[in-house]
């Protein structure tokens, strides 16, 4: 269950779908950018998340 500005006691793990740009693949996790801000140089500012490899069921490439 996801929550923004809500009570912490309500939060529990839940299956979800994340859509974004794959930024990095590490041994234990991947980094997905849901937004990439332009004009930030070699290390762009992103909205993103790191997802543990063990939590990933599938990765699909979407046609753009």
Secondary structure, DSSP 8 states (H G I E B T S, - for coil): ---SSS-GGG---------SEEEEE-SSEEEEEEEE-SS-TTS--EEEEEEEGGG---------
